[in-house]
Structure formats: C-alpha cells, structure tokens
Amino acid sequence: MVEHGLLIDYEYCTGCQGCEEACRYEHGFPDDQCGIKLTEVGPWKISEDKWQHDYVPIPTDQCDLCADRLARGKKPTCVKHCQAAVMSYGRIDELTRLMRDKPKMVLFTPRAR
C-alpha cells in the first residue's frame, strides 16, 4: 500500500516550470517527456471582477516521486526546486490533514511498481 505522496497547493503556483526542468535534469528525460507537467487552467472570466487563471503541476505516469532520491533521504526534485514552495512530500495521512481546510490542493500518490 502507498504510504507517501505529493501534495500540490496550486493556488500559489506561479507557473515557473522549475518542477519540470528539475525533473528532466534529474532523470535525463528529453524535452518532450517529464515526470511532472505544468498545466495552465484559464484564463477565463468567472464574474464581473473575477478571473480563473491557475497553474497546476500534474505528475505523469513517469513520476516515481524520485525513488532514488528518497532512498538517499532527500526530497523529490520537484519539491526541492519549487520556487513558490507549493509542493510537499510526506505521509498521506499527514498530507490529507493539510488539505482539510484549504481549497485548490491536490494529492498525488504514485502507481505501485
């Protein structure tokens, strides 16, 4: 059973793509592949004075949460290099507690390999 995951608080993601670049470098992926992909949502008008425009880093099937780094006691590279500090790695039970009172958060758990 998966015990750890990646929590992404996309309310404050700036869209810098640091997570993508760090992942490509860490794993040697070509430019068209990555373990995490930044997705843009919007922009579109919600009301007279409010717009929807978010960036959401989405782990792909190539993401293993940097298993090699974790084995050495380090954080996943996307978490380490996130300039806006919107990503957290940890136990799923702890991460879900952080999600309780906050919108615009997603929890990623890796596929069993």
C-alpha positions in Angstrom: 0.0 0.0 0.0 1.2 3.5 -0.8 2.1 5.5 2.3 3.6 8.6 0.9 2.5 11.2 -1.6 3.0 14.6 -3.1 0.7 17.4 -2.1 0.4 20.3 -4.5 -1.1 23.6 -3.3 -1.8 25.1 -6.8 -3.4 28.3 -5.5 0.0 29.9 -5.3 1.8 28.1 -8.2 3.4 30.8 -10.4 3.9 28.7 -13.5 7.7 29.0 -13.4 8.2 25.4 -14.7 11.0 24.8 -12.2 9.5 21.5 -11.3 9.5 20.3 -15.0 13.1 21.4 -15.6 14.4 19.9 -12.4 12.6 16.6 -13.2 14.0 16.5 -16.7 17.5 17.2 -15.5 17.3 14.7 -12.6 16.1 11.8 -14.8 17.6 12.7 -18.1 14.3 13.0 -19.9 14.1 14.5 -23.3 12.4 17.9 -23.8 9.0 16.3 -24.7 8.9 14.0 -21.6 8.7 14.6 -17.9 7.6 13.1 -14.6 5.6 16.3 -13.9 3.8 18.5 -16.4 2.7 22.1 -15.6 -0.8 22.6 -16.9 -2.5 26.0 -17.3 -6.1 26.4 -16.4 -7.8 29.5 -17.9 -7.7 32.4 -18.1 -11.5 32.9 -18.3 -13.9 35.3 -16.7 -15.9 33.9 -13.7 -17.7 37.1 -12.8 -17.6 40.8 -13.5 -14.4 41.2 -11.4 -13.0 37.7 -11.0 -10.9 35.6 -13.3 -9.9 31.9 -13.2 -6.2 31.5 -14.0 -4.2 28.7 -12.3 -1.2 26.6 -13.0 -1.4 23.1 -11.8 1.7 20.8 -11.8 0.4 17.3 -12.6 2.6 14.2 -12.1 2.7 11.9 -15.1 3.0 8.1 -15.2 6.8 8.6 -15.4 6.8 10.0 -11.8 8.1 7.7 -9.1 8.5 10.5 -6.6 12.2 10.3 -7.3 12.6 6.9 -5.6 16.4 7.1 -5.9 16.5 10.5 -4.1 14.1 9.2 -1.4 16.3 6.2 -0.8 19.1 8.7 0.0 16.9 10.6 2.4 16.3 13.5 0.0 13.1 15.1 -1.2 11.7 14.6 -4.7 13.5 17.0 -7.0 10.2 18.9 -7.9 9.6 19.6 -4.2 13.2 20.8 -3.7 13.2 23.1 -6.7 9.7 24.5 -6.5 10.3 28.3 -6.3 6.9 29.1 -4.9 7.1 26.2 -2.3 3.7 24.8 -3.3 4.7 21.2 -3.2 5.1 19.0 -0.1 6.2 15.3 0.2 5.2 13.2 3.1 2.9 10.6 4.6 -0.5 10.5 3.1 -2.3 10.8 6.4 -0.3 14.0 7.3 -0.9 15.5 3.8 -4.6 14.9 3.9 -4.8 16.8 7.2 -3.3 19.8 5.5 -6.0 19.6 2.8 -9.0 19.7 5.1 -9.4 23.5 5.3 -7.7 24.6 2.1 -9.1 24.7 -1.5 -7.0 24.3 -4.6 -4.9 21.4 -3.4 -4.4 18.0 -5.0 -2.8 14.9 -3.6 -0.7 12.6 -5.9 0.2 9.0 -5.0 2.5 7.0 -7.3 1.4 3.9 -9.0 2.6 0.6 -7.5 5.5 -0.7 -9.5 
